Structures are given as C-alpha cells and as structure tokens.
Amino acid sequence: MDIAVVVALVMFIGAFVLLFIGTPISISIGLSSFLAMAMILPFDGAILTSAQRVFVGLDSFALLAIPFFILAGNLMNNGGIAIRLINCAKIVSNFLPGPLAQTNVVANMLFGSISGSGVASAAAIGGIMSPIQKKDKYDPAFSAAVNIASAPTGMLIPPSNSLIVYATVAGSVSITALFMGGYVPGILWGLGVMLVAGFIAKRRGYMAEPDSLKGLRLKLLLDAIPSLLMIVVVIGGILGGIFTATEASAIAVVYSLVLGVCYRNIKAADLPAIFLATAKMTAIVILMLAASSIMSWVMAFTKIPALIASGLLSFTDSFLIILLVMNLVLLLVGTFMDPTPAVLIFTPIFLPICTQFGMDPVQFGIMMIFNLSLGTITPPVGPILFTGCKIGEIKIEGVIKPLLPFFVVIALILMLVTYVPAISMALPQAMGLVN
C-alpha cells in the first residue's frame, strides 16, 4: 500500500477516533497529524517539524483580525446595539406577513454583518425577539426555527471570521474579495428564510399591522444609524484602501466600545468579563489553526490532495458531479464539526481540485463557508441550533420539523452558489478585486 494512503488513514481515522471518545478538536487534529508525521520522519525530526509548523501557521498578520472581530462582537452583544438594529429591522419588515418573524431575520442579517458571528446573532437577537413573539401568540417552535435558520447569514455577510480563516489556509486569496463575494449569497440566504417564514406566517394568520410604527419610523432609523454606520466604516474603509481587514477589526473594537459606553450599556466593571470571554474564544480558534498547520504540512509532503484528486477523477471527469460530491461531503462533515476545523482540513484537499477545473478560489471559499454554515443549524452538533433552542426555550426535537422547509430553501440556494459563479463573483469582479 502507498505510504501516502497509510499516512492519510492514520491521520484521518486517528482524528475521528479521538473526536469520538471526546478529545477536543484541536488536540485530535494535532495528535493524529503528529503520529502521521512520525511515520515519514524520524521521531525527533517529527517533533521539531511539528513545533515549527505550529509557529509558522500562526505567523500571519491577517490572523490578528480574528480576536479583534470576536471582541467587537462581544462588545456589541453587551452594548445595546442589538435592540437598535431590531427596531431598525421593523421598518423594513413590519408590512410583511409574520412581521415579528421577518424582523428577526432582518435583525440577524444586520447584527451578523456587524459581529460576524452566527451564535452571537442567535443569542442577542433571539433573546430579545423570543419573548415578544410569545406575547403575540407566535408558535415558539416556529419562532425558534426562524431565528436559527437566519442566524448563519452573519457568517457570510462580512466581516466574517470563517472567511478570514479560509483566506489564511488558502494562501493568496484576498480577504476583501471574499468579503465582497459573501454579500449576495448571505442576502439570498436571508431572503430565502424570509420567503418561507412569510408563507408559513400567512397560513397561520400572523399578519402585519401596517400602522403599528406610525410616527416612529424616523426616530427608530435615527437611533439605529450609529450602529449601522459601523458597517460603512469597516467595509467602506477596507474597499477604499484606507485600512486593511486586520486594521478594520481594531477599528470595529473601538467603535463598538464607544457606542456601548455612549448607550450606557457597558461599564468599566463589565470589561474584564468581556475580555476573558474573548480570550477563551480566540484561544480555541488559534489552537485549532496551529494544530491544523501540522496536518497541512503532512498532506502537502505526502501529496494527499493529489491522491484524493486522482481518486475523484477516476470516479468521474464531470466537474458538476465532483462539486456535488464535495457538497455532500461538506454537508455531512458540517453536521458534526464546527466550520473552522472543517475549513482547515478540507481546504487543502478540495481547493486544488477546483482550481484545476478553473473555479476561482473566491467562489470555492464562499461555497465552502455557505455549506459549513448550514451545518451550524443541523444536528447533532450545530452550535447555532443549540443556542437558538436554548434561547427559545424549546427542545431540539421540537424545532427540527419546523426547520425542514428552511433547510430545503437554503440547500437550493447553496446549489445556485455552487453552479452559478456570478452569485459570488459579480461583486468582487465589478470592484476589480479579482480578474
């Protein structure tokens, strides 16, 4: 048997066995990769190379954006921004069937586009909207399903930590191009959820009250403008070349902190807990990045991606079918693995195959993050699914059936993102970010 096959089996089976027995993801990836490396290098060489790869994998200026965006999201979660975005969302959605459900979706899109975190959106927006919807006699399972289905839009609409991680692993891929590429797919996801929510709301009689915001629209909009301006400042500054994505993340921290203080929702006594939560979340992501760099080296050294590519090509030479297989694999992986480790593991495997067929790395990145974002709302692991159920005070089995129509529509949009390049490439190309 080829040594590359043996190494791949040791590395992947070892990682899944360790995960199965409850070992943390980063330790599972790092330990199984080290064991695989020890099969092709002397033991002391494997130790030295592993240590080097850990430091090389983290030696990236772009990675500084991750802790800053996480901190900005935590500050916004505590800074009174969510309620102002919800009030702004009412202006857009109050005339639609199921206005409270539609407000939930629009608010998740707005909050997610600022915080970059689907879990934070589900917690912040769902925490405010759930009691209001219960008061208006909305079915709790339907409300929870709408919140869960729309929360991942923030993982596509920039800024997005998942896209930053992908850019780091993929190499020479512009973070700015990825950010622009995520807008249309993220908005389509949100619109798809709104369409399903509106159809169900109309059947159940959750109808709009057109005059409920009479005289309040201007006030609500003005109150939300400082929060909405953060999108303009961060994304506009990146596109205008005023600062990089990493520098934008630091500006997002300062902006959200100032807003929180001005709104009197953040006090000096709150900051240690916010910083500690940020440090814990950052440590999890950074440790996974460090461990995955060992795996990336082993795969490159043994040419495992080329081996997998030849296996796929021997199965079929149709790129359409290959993309379908990739999507099915990512959907399966996304049901039990968080997006970050999945991006770290599968980007080096699938990206070379796609580029070989002429697919742009930006489109592939958007397809991958879209796919894995769907996994965050899918059992058994889905972090947004668990968060949304906890916030909505409903058991997971009670929300699966209401989620099914949303799954169908989101999966259809995923197919469009996969097979219609313009959906993710039109904006980056129009702005001259990609050829």
LUMDO-361544 format. One record per residue: x, y, z of N, C-alpha, C in turn. Coordinates in steps of 0.05 Angstrom, whole numbers, padded with zeros to 5 digits, always signed. Layout:
<batis>
XYZXYZXYZ ...
</batis>
This chain:
<batis>
+00017-00024+00000+00000+00000+00000+00018+00025+00000 +00010+00045-00016+00025+00070-00018+00027+00083+00010 +00051+00094+00016+00055+00107+00042+00036+00130+00046 +00030+00145+00025+00011+00167+00027-00016+00158+00036 -00025+00134+00027-00051+00124+00035-00050+00116+00064 -00029+00103+00073-00026+00095+00101-00026+00120+00119 -00010+00140+00111-00009+00165+00127-00036+00178+00129 -00051+00179+00106-00077+00192+00106-00096+00176+00124 -00096+00150+00123-00113+00134+00140-00107+00138+00170 -00081+00138+00177-00073+00143+00205-00083+00170+00214 -00079+00190+00197-00085+00218+00204-00115+00222+00208 -00131+00214+00188-00159+00220+00189-00175+00201+00207 -00168+00175+00206-00182+00157+00224-00174+00163+00253 -00149+00169+00257-00140+00176+00284-00154+00200+00295 -00158+00220+00278-00171+00245+00287-00201+00239+00294 -00214+00223+00277-00243+00217+00282-00246+00200+00307 -00228+00181+00311-00229+00164+00335-00226+00181+00360 -00206+00199+00359-00202+00217+00382-00226+00235+00387 -00238+00245+00366-00262+00261+00369-00285+00245+00381 -00287+00220+00372-00309+00203+00381-00307+00197+00411 -00283+00195+00422-00280+00190+00450-00280+00215+00467 -00285+00238+00454-00288+00263+00469-00264+00281+00471 -00243+00275+00455-00219+00292+00455-00225+00319+00441 -00215+00341+00452-00220+00367+00438-00210+00366+00409 -00224+00382+00392-00218+00381+00364-00189+00387+00358 -00178+00408+00370-00151+00417+00364-00131+00395+00372 -00135+00382+00395-00117+00361+00404-00119+00337+00385 -00144+00331+00377-00148+00308+00358-00133+00312+00332 -00136+00336+00321-00122+00342+00296-00092+00342+00299 -00082+00356+00320-00053+00358+00325-00040+00331+00330 -00052+00315+00348-00040+00289+00356-00040+00269+00332 -00062+00267+00318-00064+00249+00295-00045+00257+00273 -00042+00283+00269-00023+00293+00249+00006+00288+00257 +00012+00291+00282+00039+00285+00292+00046+00255+00288 +00027+00238+00295+00031+00209+00291+00036+00202+00262 +00021+00215+00244+00025+00211+00215+00052+00221+00207 +00060+00244+00218+00086+00255+00211+00109+00237+00220 +00105+00224+00243+00126+00207+00254+00130+00182+00237 +00111+00176+00219+00113+00153+00201+00131+00160+00177 +00135+00185+00172+00151+00193+00148+00177+00208+00155 +00180+00215+00181+00204+00228+00190+00214+00214+00215 +00240+00217+00222+00250+00207+00248+00235+00221+00270 +00232+00207+00293+00216+00218+00315+00224+00246+00324 +00251+00250+00327+00260+00277+00335+00255+00297+00314 +00257+00289+00288+00251+00307+00266+00221+00314+00265 +00204+00295+00272+00175+00300+00272+00168+00320+00294 +00181+00317+00317+00176+00336+00339+00185+00365+00331 +00209+00367+00320+00219+00393+00312+00202+00406+00290 +00195+00389+00270+00179+00400+00247+00151+00408+00257 +00139+00392+00275+00112+00399+00285+00113+00426+00300 +00134+00430+00316+00136+00455+00331+00140+00479+00311 +00156+00474+00291+00160+00496+00271+00134+00502+00256 +00119+00482+00249+00094+00487+00234+00073+00501+00251 +00073+00496+00277+00055+00510+00295+00060+00540+00295 +00085+00547+00296+00092+00576+00296+00089+00588+00269 +00097+00573+00248+00093+00584+00221+00064+00588+00214 +00047+00569+00223+00019+00570+00217+00005+00595+00230 +00016+00604+00252+00005+00627+00265+00018+00654+00258 +00039+00652+00242+00055+00676+00235+00041+00690+00212 +00018+00702+00217+00003+00716+00197-00010+00741+00208 -00005+00763+00196-00016+00789+00205-00047+00788+00203 -00057+00774+00182-00086+00773+00178-00100+00760+00201 -00087+00741+00215-00100+00727+00237-00106+00745+00260 -00093+00768+00262-00099+00787+00284-00128+00797+00282 -00140+00795+00258-00167+00804+00255-00187+00787+00271 -00180+00762+00275-00199+00743+00289-00205+00752+00317 -00184+00755+00335-00190+00763+00362-00204+00791+00364 -00197+00809+00345-00209+00835+00346-00238+00834+00338 -00245+00819+00318-00273+00817+00310-00289+00802+00331 -00277+00782+00344-00291+00768+00366-00296+00788+00389 -00277+00804+00395-00280+00824+00417-00302+00844+00409 -00301+00853+00383-00321+00872+00374-00349+00860+00377 -00352+00834+00369-00378+00821+00372-00387+00819+00401 -00369+00813+00419-00376+00812+00447-00384+00839+00458 -00370+00860+00450-00377+00887+00459-00405+00895+00448 -00410+00888+00423-00437+00894+00412-00459+00878+00426 -00452+00853+00433-00472+00836+00446-00480+00848+00473 -00462+00863+00485-00467+00875+00512-00473+00905+00511 -00471+00916+00487-00471+00945+00485-00497+00958+00476 -00520+00943+00476-00545+00955+00468-00549+00959+00439 -00532+00947+00422-00534+00951+00393-00556+00933+00382 -00560+00910+00393-00580+00890+00383-00608+00902+00382 -00617+00915+00404-00644+00925+00405-00648+00948+00385 -00628+00963+00379-00630+00985+00360-00632+00974+00331 -00617+00953+00326-00619+00940+00300-00646+00926+00296 -00657+00915+00317-00683+00903+00316-00704+00924+00309 -00703+00947+00322-00721+00969+00317-00719+00979+00288 -00694+00979+00278-00689+00987+00250-00701+00966+00231 -00698+00941+00238-00708+00919+00222-00739+00920+00219 -00752+00930+00241-00781+00932+00240-00790+00950+00217 -00774+00971+00211-00782+00990+00190-00784+00975+00163 -00765+00956+00159-00764+00941+00133-00786+00919+00132 -00791+00906+00155-00807+00881+00155-00835+00884+00166 -00842+00907+00177-00867+00909+00191-00892+00906+00174 -00889+00909+00147-00912+00907+00130-00915+00879+00117 -00896+00860+00124-00896+00833+00113-00912+00814+00131 -00921+00791+00119-00934+00771+00136-00915+00761+00158 -00925+00758+00182-00908+00750+00204-00887+00771+00210 -00895+00796+00216-00875+00818+00219-00854+00813+00240 -00861+00800+00262-00841+00795+00282-00820+00774+00273 -00829+00754+00258-00811+00734+00247-00792+00747+00227 -00804+00764+00209-00788+00778+00189-00768+00797+00202 -00777+00810+00223-00759+00828+00238-00735+00812+00249 -00741+00788+00259-00719+00771+00269-00699+00765+00248 -00708+00759+00223-00690+00752+00201-00673+00777+00194 -00686+00799+00189-00671+00823+00181-00651+00832+00203 -00660+00830+00228-00642+00838+00250-00618+00819+00252 -00622+00793+00247-00600+00774+00247-00580+00781+00225 -00591+00789+00201-00573+00796+00179-00557+00821+00186 -00570+00841+00198-00556+00866+00206-00536+00861+00228 -00544+00847+00249-00526+00842+00271-00503+00824+00263 -00510+00803+00247-00489+00785+00238-00469+00799+00220 -00478+00818+00204-00460+00832+00186-00441+00851+00201 -00448+00857+00226-00430+00874+00243-00413+00856+00261 -00425+00836+00273-00410+00819+00293-00395+00797+00279 -00404+00787+00256-00391+00765+00243-00395+00738+00256 -00414+00736+00274-00418+00711+00289-00447+00703+00289 -00452+00679+00278-00479+00668+00278-00490+00662+00306 -00473+00651+00323-00481+00644+00350-00489+00670+00365 -00472+00691+00362-00478+00716+00376-00505+00728+00366 -00510+00725+00340-00535+00735+00329-00559+00720+00341 -00557+00694+00341-00579+00677+00351-00584+00683+00380 -00563+00689+00396-00567+00694+00424-00578+00723+00429 -00565+00743+00416-00573+00770+00421-00600+00777+00409 -00604+00771+00384-00630+00777+00371-00652+00759+00381 -00646+00733+00382-00666+00714+00392-00674+00720+00421 -00655+00728+00437-00661+00734+00465-00681+00757+00468 -00680+00776+00450-00699+00798+00451-00725+00792+00438 -00724+00778+00414-00748+00773+00399-00765+00751+00410 -00754+00731+00422-00769+00708+00431-00792+00715+00451 -00786+00731+00472-00808+00738+00490-00830+00755+00476 -00822+00772+00457-00841+00789+00443-00859+00772+00426 -00848+00752+00412-00864+00734+00395-00882+00716+00412 -00873+00708+00435-00891+00692+00452-00915+00708+00461 -00910+00734+00467-00931+00752+00476-00952+00755+00454 -00943+00755+00429-00961+00758+00406-00972+00731+00395 -00969+00710+00412-00981+00684+00406-00968+00670+00383 -00943+00676+00377-00928+00661+00356-00921+00633+00368 -00922+00613+00351-00914+00586+00359-00884+00587+00367 -00876+00579+00391-00848+00580+00399-00829+00564+00381 -00839+00541+00370-00823+00525+00352-00817+00540+00326 -00838+00553+00316-00835+00569+00291-00816+00592+00296 -00819+00606+00318-00801+00629+00324-00772+00620+00327 -00768+00598+00341-00741+00588+00345-00729+00579+00318 -00745+00567+00301-00736+00558+00274-00727+00582+00257 -00743+00603+00257-00736+00627+00242-00710+00639+00252 -00707+00641+00278-00682+00652+00290-00658+00635+00283 -00661+00609+00285-00639+00591+00279-00632+00591+00250 -00652+00591+00232-00647+00589+00203-00634+00615+00193 -00639+00638+00205-00629+00663+00195-00602+00672+00208 -00596+00661+00231-00571+00669+00245-00546+00665+00230 -00543+00643+00214-00517+00639+00200-00511+00659+00178 -00530+00676+00170-00524+00696+00149-00500+00713+00156 -00495+00717+00183-00472+00733+00191-00446+00720+00186 -00446+00694+00180-00421+00680+00173-00413+00685+00144 -00431+00696+00128-00426+00701+00100-00424+00731+00095 -00443+00746+00107-00443+00776+00103-00420+00787+00119 -00401+00801+00107-00377+00810+00121-00382+00831+00143 -00363+00832+00162-00339+00816+00165-00344+00788+00176 -00329+00768+00167-00334+00740+00174-00308+00727+00183 -00307+00717+00207-00283+00703+00216-00277+00678+00200 -00298+00664+00192-00295+00640+00176-00281+00645+00150 -00288+00668+00137-00275+00675+00112-00246+00683+00116 -00240+00695+00139-00212+00702+00146-00195+00677+00149 -00207+00657+00163-00193+00631+00167-00188+00618+00140 -00208+00618+00122-00205+00606+00096-00183+00620+00080 -00183+00647+00081-00162+00662+00066-00134+00655+00076 -00132+00650+00102-00106+00643+00114-00097+00616+00104 -00115+00597+00103-00108+00569+00095-00104+00568+00065 -00120+00582+00050-00119+00580+00020-00094+00594+00009 -00083+00613+00024-00059+00626+00014-00065+00653+00001 -00059+00656-00024-00061+00682-00038-00089+00687-00047 -00108+00689-00027-00135+00696-00033-00142+00722-00018 -00152+00741-00032-00157+00768-00020-00181+00766+00000 -00176+00775+00025-00198+00776+00044-00219+00795+00035 -00211+00817+00024-00231+00837+00014-00249+00825-00008 -00237+00810-00026-00252+00797-00048-00272+00776-00036 -00263+00762-00015-00280+00742-00002-00304+00757+00012 -00297+00779+00025-00318+00795+00039-00339+00803+00019 -00331+00814-00004-00350+00823-00024-00365+00799-00036 -00351+00777-00039-00364+00753-00050-00386+00742-00032 -00384+00747-00006-00403+00736+00012-00430+00751+00014 -00430+00776+00003-00454+00793+00006-00479+00780-00007 -00477+00774-00033-00501+00765-00047-00510+00738-00036 -00493+00718-00033-00502+00692-00021-00514+00696+00007 -00502+00713+00024-00513+00718+00050-00541+00730+00049 -00544+00750+00032-00570+00763+00029-00591+00744+00017 -00582+00728-00002-00601+00708-00014-00610+00688+00008 -00592+00680+00025-00599+00662+00048-00621+00676+00065 -00616+00701+00072-00636+00715+00088-00663+00718+00074 -00662+00725+00048-00687+00728+00033-00702+00702+00031 -00687+00680+00028-00700+00653+00027-00714+00647+00052 -00701+00653+00075-00714+00648+00101-00739+00666+00104 -00737+00691+00095-00760+00709+00097-00783+00699+00080 -00777+00688+00057-00798+00677+00039-00813+00654+00052 -00798+00635+00064-00811+00613+00077-00826+00622+00102 -00814+00640+00118-00827+00650+00142-00853+00664+00135 -00852+00680+00113-00876+00695+00105-00899+00676+00096 -00891+00655+00082-00911+00635+00072-00924+00621+00096 -00908+00612+00115-00919+00599+00139-00935+00618+00156 -00925+00642+00159-00939+00662+00176-00967+00669+00164 -00968+00670+00137-00994+00677+00124-01014+00654+00129 -01004+00629+00127-01022+00606+00132-01032+00606+00161 -01015+00615+00179-01023+00614+00208-01036+00639+00218 -01038+00659+00201-01052+00684+00208-01035+00704+00224 -01008+00701+00222-00991+00721+00235-00987+00745+00216 -01008+00761+00214-01007+00782+00194-00997+00809+00205 -00988+00826+00186-00977+00851+00193-00998+00871+00202 -00989+00891+00218-01005+00913+00226-00993+00939+00216 -01001+00948+00192-00988+00969+00178-00983+00995+00194 -01001+01001+00213-00999+01027+00226-00985+01025+00253 -00973+01002+00260-00961+00998+00286-00937+01015+00290 -00924+01025+00269-00900+01042+00272-00905+01071+00263 -00930+01078+00261-00937+01105+00251-00924+01126+00269 -00909+01143+00256-00896+01165+00270-00870+01158+00284 -00863+01132+00283-00839+01123+00297-00816+01116+00278 -00822+01113+00253-00801+01103+00234-00776+01121+00234 -00779+01147+00232-00756+01165+00231-00740+01163+00257 -00753+01162+00279-00739+01161+00305-00723+01135+00307 -00736+01112+00300-00722+01087+00301-00698+01086+00282 -00702+01097+00259-00679+01097+00240-00656+01114+00250 -00662+01138+00260-00641+01156+00270-00627+01143+00294 -00642+01128+00310-00630+01115+00334-00611+01093+00325 -00617+01080+00302-00600+01057+00293-00577+01066+00275 -00577+01091+00266-00556+01100+00247-00528+01096+00258 -00522+01103+00283-00494+01099+00293-00486+01070+00292 -00504+01051+00297-00497+01023+00296-00493+01014+00266 -00511+01024+00249-00509+01017+00220-00483+01029+00208 -00475+01052+00218-00451+01065+00207-00426+01048+00210 -00427+01029+00229-00404+01012+00234-00398+00995+00209 -00419+00986+00195-00416+00971+00170-00402+00989+00149 -00411+01014+00147-00400+01032+00128-00371+01038+00134 -00365+01042+00159-00337+01049+00167-00319+01025+00162 -00326+01001+00171-00309+00978+00169-00306+00969+00139 -00328+00964+00126-00326+00954+00098-00318+00976+00079 -00328+01000+00083-00320+01023+00066-00291+01029+00068 -00280+01028+00093-00251+01033+00097-00234+01012+00083 -00243+00986+00084-00227+00965+00070-00228+00969+00040 -00252+00974+00029-00255+00977+00000-00240+01003-00010 -00241+01023+00007-00228+01048-00001-00198+01048+00002 -00187+01026+00012-00158+01024+00016-00148+01041+00039 -00166+01050+00057-00157+01066+00079-00143+01049+00100 -00153+01024+00104-00140+01006+00122-00146+00977+00113 -00130+00959+00124-00133+00930+00117-00156+00918+00134 -00162+00893+00127-00183+00879+00143-00174+00876+00172 -00149+00872+00177-00139+00869+00204-00142+00896+00219 -00134+00917+00206-00136+00944+00219-00166+00951+00223 -00183+00942+00204-00212+00947+00206-00223+00933+00231 -00212+00910+00238-00222+00895+00262-00216+00911+00287 -00193+00924+00288-00186+00940+00311-00204+00965+00313 -00210+00976+00290-00228+01000+00289-00256+00991+00298 -00265+00967+00290-00291+00957+00299-00293+00955+00329 -00271+00947+00342-00270+00945+00371-00274+00972+00384 -00258+00992+00374-00260+01019+00385-00288+01030+00381 -00299+01027+00357-00326+01037+00350-00347+01025+00368 -00347+00998+00371-00367+00985+00387-00365+00991+00416 -00340+00995+00426-00336+01003+00454-00347+01031+00459 -00341+01050+00441-00351+01077+00444-00382+01077+00444 -00394+01062+00425-00423+01061+00424-00435+01049+00450 -00422+01028+00460-00432+01015+00484-00431+01034+00508 -00410+01050+00509-00407+01070+00531-00427+01092+00527 -00431+01102+00502-00450+01123+00497-00478+01115+00503 -00485+01089+00497-00511+01079+00503-00515+01071+00533 -00493+01073+00548-00492+01067+00577-00499+01038+00583 -00492+01021+00564-00496+00992+00568-00470+00978+00576 -00448+00991+00573-00422+00979+00580-00409+00997+00601 -00401+00985+00623-00387+00999+00644-00359+00987+00647 -00341+01002+00660-00314+00992+00664-00313+00965+00678 -00332+00960+00696-00333+00935+00711-00340+00911+00693 -00353+00917+00669-00361+00896+00651-00338+00886+00634 -00317+00903+00630-00296+00897+00611-00280+00872+00617 -00272+00866+00643-00257+00842+00648-00271+00817+00638 -00297+00815+00643-00312+00791+00635-00313+00789+00604 -00316+00812+00591-00317+00812+00562-00290+00804+00550 -00269+00814+00562-00242+00807+00552-00236+00778+00557 -00245+00767+00580-00240+00739+00586-00255+00721+00566 -00280+00727+00561-00296+00712+00541-00283+00712+00514 -00272+00736+00506-00259+00739+00480-00233+00722+00479 -00218+00722+00501-00193+00707+00503-00198+00677+00500 -00219+00668+00514-00226+00639+00513-00234+00631+00484 -00251+00647+00471-00260+00641+00444-00236+00642+00425 -00219+00662+00428-00196+00665+00410-00177+00642+00413 -00172+00633+00438-00154+00611+00443-00163+00586+00429 -00189+00581+00429-00200+00557+00416-00194+00558+00386 -00199+00581+00373-00194+00584+00344-00165+00582+00337 -00148+00596+00353-00119+00597+00347-00106+00570+00351 -00114+00555+00372-00103+00529+00376-00110+00510+00354 -00135+00512+00343-00143+00496+00320-00126+00503+00295 -00121+00528+00291-00105+00537+00269-00076+00526+00271 -00065+00527+00295-00038+00517+00300-00037+00487+00294 -00056+00472+00305-00056+00443+00301-00060+00435+00272 -00077+00450+00258-00083+00443+00230-00059+00449+00212 -00041+00467+00220-00018+00472+00204+00001+00448+00202 +00001+00431+00223+00016+00406+00222+00003+00387+00202 -00024+00386+00202-00038+00369+00183-00033+00378+00155 -00034+00404+00150-00029+00415+00123-00002+00407+00113 +00018+00408+00130+00046+00401+00122+00047+00372+00114 +00035+00355+00130+00035+00326+00124+00021+00320+00098 -00002+00333+00093-00016+00329+00068+00000+00339+00044 +00013+00362+00047+00029+00372+00025+00054+00354+00020 +00067+00345+00041+00091+00329+00039+00085+00302+00025 +00063+00290+00032+00056+00263+00021+00038+00265-00003 +00031+00290-00012+00015+00294-00035-00013+00281-00033 -00024+00282-00009-00051+00270-00005-00072+00284-00021 -00072+00311-00024-00093+00324-00041-00092+00314-00069 -00068+00310-00080-00066+00299-00108-00077+00271-00109 -00072+00255-00088-00082+00228-00088-00113+00228-00088 -00124+00245-00071-00153+00246-00070-00165+00257-00096 -00151+00276-00108-00160+00287-00134-00160+00266-00155 -00139+00250-00156-00138+00228-00176-00160+00208-00171 -00166+00203-00146-00187+00184-00139-00214+00194-00149 -00219+00220-00144-00245+00232-00153-00246+00232-00184 -00224+00238-00197-00224+00240-00226-00227+00212-00239 -00217+00192-00225-00221+00164-00235-00250+00156-00232 -00264+00168-00213-00292+00162-00209-00309+00176-00230 -00303+00201-00236-00317+00216-00257-00300+00240-00266 -00303+00247-00291-00288+00271-00301-00307+00295-00304 -00331+00292-00294-00351+00314-00295-00347+00332-00270 -00340+00357-00275-00336+00376-00253-00362+00381-00238 -00385+00380-00252-00411+00384-00239-00416+00362-00218 -00409+00337-00225-00413+00316-00205-00392+00318-00183 -00368+00325-00189-00347+00329-00169-00356+00350-00148 -00367+00372-00158-00377+00393-00140-00399+00382-00122 -00417+00366-00134-00439+00354-00118-00428+00336-00096 -00408+00320-00103-00395+00302-00083-00383+00319-00061 -00369+00340-00069-00356+00358-00049-00377+00369-00030 -00399+00378-00041-00420+00390-00025-00432+00370-00006 -00436+00345-00015-00447+00324+00002-00428+00318+00025 -00402+00317+00018-00382+00311+00039-00382+00334+00060 -00382+00359+00050-00381+00382+00069-00407+00383+00085 -00430+00377+00073-00455+00376+00088-00454+00355+00110 -00443+00332+00104-00440+00310+00124-00421+00319+00146 -00398+00330+00138-00378+00338+00158-00389+00360+00175 -00404+00379+00163-00415+00402+00178-00435+00394+00199 -00447+00370+00197-00467+00362+00217-00454+00355+00244 -00427+00349+00244-00415+00342+00269-00388+00357+00274 -00381+00375+00257-00356+00390+00261-00361+00420+00257 -00349+00437+00274-00351+00466+00271-00338+00475+00244 -00347+00498+00234-00335+00507+00208-00305+00511+00208 -00294+00521+00230-00265+00527+00230-00248+00503+00225 -00250+00481+00241-00233+00458+00235-00240+00445+00208 -00265+00446+00200-00272+00435+00173-00258+00451+00151 -00257+00477+00153-00243+00494+00133-00213+00486+00133 -00202+00483+00157-00174+00477+00159-00167+00450+00147 -00185+00431+00150-00179+00403+00140-00184+00401+00110 -00207+00412+00101-00216+00405+00073-00208+00426+00052 -00199+00449+00060-00190+00469+00040-00166+00458+00025 -00145+00448+00039-00122+00437+00023-00129+00413+00006 -00150+00399+00012-00158+00376-00003-00174+00383-00028 -00195+00400-00024-00214+00406-00046-00206+00430-00063 -00192+00450-00052-00186+00474-00068-00169+00467-00092 -00147+00451-00090-00131+00445-00114-00147+00432-00136 -00167+00415-00129-00184+00402-00149-00200+00423-00163 -00212+00441-00148-00229+00462-00160-00214+00481-00178 -00190+00489-00169-00174+00507-00185-00164+00493-00211 -00160+00467-00209-00152+00452-00233-00173+00453-00254 -00199+00455-00246-00221+00458-00265-00228+00487-00272 -00212+00506-00261-00217+00534-00268-00235+00549-00249 -00243+00537-00227-00260+00550-00207-00243+00570-00191 -00253+00595-00189-00238+00615-00174-00238+00608-00144 -00215+00612-00130-00214+00606-00101-00234+00622-00085 -00242+00646-00094-00262+00661-00080-00289+00647-00081 -00297+00638-00105-00323+00623-00107-00322+00598-00090 -00300+00583-00091-00298+00559-00075-00300+00565-00045 -00287+00587-00036-00288+00594-00008-00317+00601+00001 -00331+00616-00016-00359+00623-00009-00376+00598-00009 -00372+00580-00028-00387+00555-00029-00382+00538-00003 -00357+00537+00005-00350+00521+00028-00361+00533+00054 -00358+00559+00057-00369+00571+00082-00399+00570+00083 -00412+00574+00060-00441+00572+00058-00450+00544+00067 -00436+00524+00056-00442+00496+00062-00439+00490+00092 -00416+00498+00103-00410+00492+00131-00427+00509+00150 -00436+00532+00141-00454+00548+00157-00481+00534+00160 -00489+00519+00139-00513+00503+00141-00510+00482+00163 -00486+00472+00166-00480+00452+00187-00484+00463+00215 -00482+00489+00219-00484+00501+00246-00513+00500+00256 -00532+00495+00238-00560+00493+00246-00571+00465+00243 -00553+00446+00239-00560+00418+00234-00551+00400+00257 -00568+00383+00268-00559+00364+00288-00539+00344+00276 -00521+00332+00293-00522+00332+00322-00507+00354+00337 -00488+00368+00322-00470+00387+00336-00479+00416+00335 -00491+00424+00312-00498+00451+00306-00499+00471+00329 -00478+00488+00332-00478+00507+00355-00500+00528+00354 -00508+00537+00330-00530+00556+00328-00556+00543+00334 -00559+00517+00326-00583+00502+00333-00587+00500+00363 -00565+00493+00377-00567+00491+00407-00573+00518+00419 -00559+00539+00410-00563+00566+00421-00591+00575+00417 -00602+00572+00392-00629+00580+00386-00650+00566+00402 -00645+00540+00406-00665+00524+00423-00664+00533+00452 -00640+00539+00462-00637+00548+00490-00651+00575+00493 -00646+00593+00474-00658+00620+00476-00688+00618+00473 -00698+00601+00455-00727+00598+00451-00741+00580+00471 -00725+00568+00489-00736+00551+00510-00752+00528+00498 -00740+00514+00478-00753+00492+00465-00732+00470+00460 -00741+00445+00461-00724+00422+00457-00716+00420+00427 -00693+00408+00422-00683+00406+00395-00703+00390+00378 -00713+00368+00388-00732+00352+00372-00757+00367+00365 -00764+00387+00381-00787+00403+00375-00784+00423+00353 -00759+00429+00346-00754+00450+00325-00745+00438+00299 -00738+00412+00298-00729+00400+00273-00749+00401+00251 -00774+00393+00257-00795+00394+00236-00800+00422+00225 -00803+00443+00243-00807+00470+00232-00783+00480+00216 -00759+00468+00220-00735+00477+00206-00734+00465+00178 -00748+00443+00173-00745+00428+00147-00750+00445+00123 -00772+00461+00121-00775+00478+00097-00753+00498+00093 -00742+00508+00115-00719+00527+00113-00695+00512+00102 -00690+00488+00112-00668+00472+00101-00669+00469+00071 -00693+00463+00061-00697+00458+00033-00690+00483+00016 -00700+00506+00025-00695+00531+00010-00665+00538+00012 -00653+00535+00035-00624+00542+00038-00607+00524+00021 -00615+00498+00020-00600+00478+00003-00602+00486-00026 -00625+00495-00035-00628+00504-00063-00611+00528-00069 -00609+00546-00050-00592+00570-00054-00562+00561-00055 -00555+00541-00038-00528+00530-00039-00521+00519-00067 -00540+00506-00080-00535+00496-00107-00531+00518-00127 -00546+00540-00123-00542+00564-00140-00514+00575-00136 -00506+00578-00111-00479+00588-00105-00457+00570-00117 -00462+00544-00117-00443+00525-00127-00440+00526-00157 -00463+00528-00171-00463+00524-00200-00466+00550-00216 -00471+00572-00202-00474+00598-00216-00452+00617-00205 -00429+00618-00218-00406+00634-00207-00413+00663-00202 -00430+00675-00218-00436+00704-00216-00447+00711-00189 -00461+00692-00175-00473+00699-00149-00452+00707-00129 -00429+00694-00129-00408+00701-00110-00385+00718-00123 -00384+00719-00150-00362+00732-00163-00368+00759-00175 -00394+00765-00179-00402+00790-00192-00391+00815-00178 -00395+00816-00152-00386+00840-00136-00356+00842-00136 -00341+00821-00129-00311+00824-00130-00301+00832-00157 -00313+00821-00178-00304+00828-00205-00311+00856-00212 -00334+00865-00205-00343+00893-00211-00325+00913-00197 -00314+00906-00174-00296+00924-00158-00267+00920-00165 -00261+00903-00185-00234+00898-00193-00217+00883-00173 -00230+00868-00155-00215+00853-00135-00205+00826-00145 -00218+00816-00166-00209+00791-00179-00212+00795-00209 -00198+00778-00224-00199+00780-00253-00225+00768-00264 
</batis>
